[in-house]
Amino acid sequence: MRVSAGDAGPRMAEPRRRALRFVLLVGAMSFFADFTYEGARGIAGPFLAILGASGAAVGVATGLGELAGYGLRLVSGHLADATRRFWPITIAGYIVQMVAVPAIALAGSWPVAAGLLVVERVGKATRNPPRDAMLSHAGQQLGGYGWAFGLHEALDQAGAMIGPLAMAGVLALRHQYRLAFAALAIPAAATLVILVIARVFYPRPEELEPKVEHLDRHGLPRVFWIYLAGAALVAAGFADFPLIAFHFQKAGVVRTSIVPVFYAVAMGTGGAGSLVFGRMFDRRGLAILIPVTLASAAYAPLAFWGGTWASLVGVAIWGIGSGVHESIIAAAVAHMVGSERRASAYGIFTAGYGVFWFLGSALLGVLYDVSIPALVISSIVLELAAVPFLIVVSRKLR
């Protein structure tokens, strides 16, 4: 049976449409998930301060959360590849995460609140590697992994922008942090509903990706480890936002009710940057991360030394740097590693990324109580130290 030219077009377009619908559905799920947990993170720093936490406690607690949120991906990534049960592991992670956030409203002390923030990160650690592996299967059909992950990250960051704005609205109207955390149960429920819909309509997302034979089945390529070293230094140089928000309250640079708005700006710039740089990644490769990393080093002096407007610019740069790196990581690893080991690769990569995020957050939190100039200098040095690694990787992938 012959297929006419008129029939070939629709048949070729159908896999692309299915892939796009999957990316958009997962993106909608991530929109509400980020609305939930980024809304909480936007107000977590001031809330911990109200409950009596110190700068070091905030830095260590949030860094520990990032350690759990990234380090445990080693386990979930390997488990997903070994069992091929991507959806059950993803669903379990989302349930843990979406329950932990509204429960912060019930916390009576800062250790309990900080503990729930860590539990939320554990849920994210569980679901991210299998979810990203499923999402990567749509990349080739959409013309490139950068565009697929950039589009997803843009929707993700849109939720991360609106969530803190909603929290700012609650605080402006009622001035009750507990009410704000409790209100996050609504987007959390929406996340779980969309999760069920995605599972029903796309039970086997791996069928979206054409089968490709990968010769190296027994290890990860050397370029993967070089890239991990550079990304780890980037992570170490980024202060977690609760520490930045903690500084805003302690220094009186930004009114408490406006802090979530600053976080929303960071998420908005991060989402826009993910779209733009995701497409550029597909066209120009990993080299586009070099100017992004150089520019993002400026966030620390602006956020920790500047006044209100300089701090706003600083958190916007912080948002672009962290958002673009997070989306490009997923796209770059998909280029380096075949689908049969991709969840494990995501788990290993993000575990290393998280360990250094924890070490960096803890270091910057301790330095904040000792010397803010030392904090700023350390952040800049760590960011710039990543650039040589990114240059080597971009040349190897070219």
Stockholm file with secondary structure:
# STOCKHOLM 1.0

chainA/1-398         MRVSAGDAGPRMAEPRRRALRFVLLVGAMSFFADFTYEGARGIAGPFLAILGASGAAVGVATGLGELAGYGLRLVSGHLADATRRFWPITIAGYIVQMVAVPAIALAGSWPVAAGLLVVERVGKATRNPPRDAMLSHAGQQLGGYGWAFGLHEALDQAGAMIGPLAMAGVLALRHQYRLAFAALAIPAAATLVILVIARVFYPRPEELEPKVEHLDRHGLPRVFWIYLAGAALVAAGFADFPLIAFHFQKAGVVRTSIVPVFYAVAMGTGGAGSLVFGRMFDRRGLAILIPVTLASAAYAPLAFWGGTWASLVGVAIWGIGSGVHESIIAAAVAHMVGSERRASAYGIFTAGYGVFWFLGSALLGVLYDVSIPALVISSIVLELAAVPFLIVVSRKLR
#=GR chainA/1-398 SS CCCCHHHHHHHHHHHHHHHHHHHHHHHHHHHHHHHHHHHHHHHHHHHHHHTTCCHHHHHHHHHHHHHHHHHTHHHHHHHHHHHCCHHHHHHHHHHHHHHHHHHGGGCCSHHHHHHHHHHHHHHHHHHHHHHHHHHHTTTGGGTCHHHHHHHHHHHHHHHHHHHHHHHHHHHHHHCCHHHHHHHTHHHHHHHHHHHHHHHHHCSCGGGGSCCCCCSCCSSCCHHHHHHHHHHHHHHHHSCCHHHHHHHHHHHTSSCGGGHHHHHHHHHHHHHHHHHHHHHHHHHHGGGGHHHHHHHHTTHHHHHHHSCHHHHHHHHHHHHHHHHHHHHHHHHHHHHHSCGGGHHHHHHHHHHHHHHHHHHHHHHHHHHHHHCHHHHHHHHHHHHHHTHHHHHHHHHHHC
#=GC SS_cons         CCCCHHHHHHHHHHHHHHHHHHHHHHHHHHHHHHHHHHHHHHHHHHHHHHTTCCHHHHHHHHHHHHHHHHHTHHHHHHHHHHHCCHHHHHHHHHHHHHHHHHHGGGCCSHHHHHHHHHHHHHHHHHHHHHHHHHHHTTTGGGTCHHHHHHHHHHHHHHHHHHHHHHHHHHHHHHCCHHHHHHHTHHHHHHHHHHHHHHHHHCSCGGGGSCCCCCSCCSSCCHHHHHHHHHHHHHHHHSCCHHHHHHHHHHHTSSCGGGHHHHHHHHHHHHHHHHHHHHHHHHHHGGGGHHHHHHHHTTHHHHHHHSCHHHHHHHHHHHHHHHHHHHHHHHHHHHHHSCGGGHHHHHHHHHHHHHHHHHHHHHHHHHHHHHCHHHHHHHHHHHHHHTHHHHHHHHHHHC
//
